[in-house]
């Protein structure tokens, strides 16, 4: 028996939590489309996120992000990966709650730092002390991520497939979101 995804699953969490990698694998497993709001913004702007931040600033980027998330939530049910800051906006949280379900990939600060410390594609970490910046973002964002409908712990020992299994487990507690499987 196959899966039936009734609502878009929106992956939320910190940069480096695995929203894109887990989201892509989850979509493949469920046989539904995978969309990434950051990739959609880059395609529409014909610029990278760091270029948008540098040219137009974070406020401009966040406004475009909200527009893109709204458009993507209005398409067929899918797995949608969002940028780390997207869920921080109250309007985005309300829109996600109304049209989809938020799944927080909850990764600890040490794991996040291990994953993002060598990446130059994180505009918010372009600071004198990126680790302290990441810690500040983490402290500010975790209480908001905790408002997500569902939570999945991300552990260093988990493979992408292990995390996908855990996401499916929590989604199966919501028959209004996911049904079926074998």
C-alpha positions in Angstrom: 0.0 0.0 0.0 1.4 3.4 -0.9 1.5 6.6 1.0 -1.1 9.4 0.8 0.1 12.8 1.7 -2.8 15.1 2.5 -1.0 18.3 3.5 2.3 19.8 2.7 5.0 18.9 5.2 7.1 21.9 5.9 10.6 21.2 7.3 11.7 23.8 9.8 14.8 24.2 11.9 18.3 25.7 12.1 20.7 25.8 9.2 22.5 22.5 9.1 19.6 20.5 10.7 19.1 18.6 7.5 15.9 20.2 6.2 17.0 19.8 2.5 18.7 16.4 2.7 16.0 14.8 4.9 13.2 16.6 3.0 14.5 15.4 -0.4 14.8 11.8 0.9 11.4 12.0 2.6 9.8 13.2 -0.6 11.4 10.3 -2.6 10.2 7.8 0.0 6.6 9.1 -0.1 6.6 9.6 -3.8 5.7 13.3 -3.7 7.5 16.4 -5.0 10.3 18.1 -3.0 10.5 21.9 -3.0 13.0 24.1 -1.4 12.0 27.7 -0.7 15.6 29.0 -0.8 16.2 27.4 -4.2 12.9 28.9 -5.5 13.9 32.3 -4.3 17.4 32.0 -5.9 15.7 30.9 -9.2 13.2 33.7 -9.2 15.9 36.4 -8.3 18.6 34.8 -10.5 20.9 35.4 -7.5 22.2 33.4 -4.6 20.8 34.0 -1.1 24.1 35.6 0.0 24.0 37.9 -3.0 20.4 38.9 -2.2 21.3 39.6 1.5 24.3 41.7 0.3 22.4 43.6 -2.3 19.0 44.0 -0.8 19.3 43.1 2.9 17.6 40.6 5.2 14.3 42.4 5.4 13.9 42.3 1.6 14.9 38.6 1.5 12.4 37.7 4.3 9.5 39.4 2.4 10.3 37.4 -0.8 10.6 34.3 1.3 7.1 34.7 2.7 5.7 35.2 -0.8 7.5 32.1 -2.1 6.3 30.0 0.8 2.8 31.1 0.3 2.9 30.2 -3.4 4.5 26.8 -2.7 1.9 26.0 0.0 -0.8 26.7 -2.5 0.5 24.0 -4.9 -0.1 20.2 -4.5 0.9 18.5 -1.3 4.6 18.1 -1.1 7.7 18.2 1.1 8.8 21.8 1.5 12.2 22.7 3.0 12.4 26.3 4.3 15.3 28.5 5.3 16.3 28.5 8.9 14.7 31.9 9.6 11.4 31.4 7.7 9.6 29.9 10.7 10.6 32.9 12.9 8.0 35.1 11.2 4.6 34.8 12.9 2.8 35.2 9.5 4.7 32.3 8.0 4.0 30.1 11.1 0.2 30.9 10.7 0.3 30.2 7.0 2.1 26.9 7.5 -0.3 25.9 10.3 -3.3 26.7 8.1 -2.1 25.0 4.9 0.4 22.4 6.0 2.2 20.9 9.0 5.5 22.0 10.4 8.1 19.4 11.3 11.0 20.7 13.4 14.3 18.9 12.8 15.7 19.5 16.3 19.5 19.3 16.1 21.8 20.3 18.9 24.2 23.2 18.7 27.4 21.1 18.5 26.0 19.1 15.6 24.9 22.2 13.8 28.3 23.8 14.2 30.0 20.6 12.8 27.8 20.8 9.8 28.0 24.5 8.9 31.4 25.7 10.1 33.1 25.2 6.7 30.3 26.5 4.5 30.6 30.0 3.0 26.9 29.9 1.8 25.5 31.0 5.2 25.1 34.9 5.1 24.1 35.1 8.7 27.4 33.5 9.8 29.6 36.0 8.0 30.7 37.5 11.3 33.9 37.9 13.3 32.8 35.0 15.5 30.5 32.7 13.5 30.2 30.0 16.3 29.0 32.7 18.7 26.6 34.0 16.1 25.2 30.5 15.5 24.8 30.0 19.3 22.9 33.3 19.5 20.6 32.3 16.6 20.1 28.9 18.2 19.1 30.4 21.6 16.7 32.8 19.9 15.1 30.4 17.5 14.7 27.1 19.5 11.7 28.4 21.5 10.0 29.4 18.3 10.8 26.1 16.5 9.3 24.4 19.6 5.9 25.9 18.3 6.0 23.5 15.3 3.3 20.9 15.0 5.8 18.0 15.2 9.4 17.5 16.4 12.0 15.0 15.3 15.3 14.8 17.2 18.3 14.8 14.8 21.3 12.9 16.3 24.9 12.7 15.0 24.7 8.9 14.8 21.5 9.1 12.6 21.9 8.7 8.8 19.5 10.7 6.6 17.4 7.5 6.2 17.3 7.1 10.0 15.9 10.6 10.3 13.4 10.1 7.5 12.1 7.0 9.4 11.6 9.2 12.5 9.8 11.9 10.5 7.5 9.2 9.0 6.8 7.9 12.5 5.7 11.3 13.7 3.7 12.0 10.6 1.8 8.8 11.0 0.5 10.2 14.3 -1.4 12.7 12.1 -3.8 10.9 9.8 -4.9 14.3 8.6 -1.4 14.6 7.1 -0.2 11.1 6.1 -1.9 7.9 5.6 -0.9 4.5 4.2 2.5 2.8 4.0 3.2 -0.7 4.7 
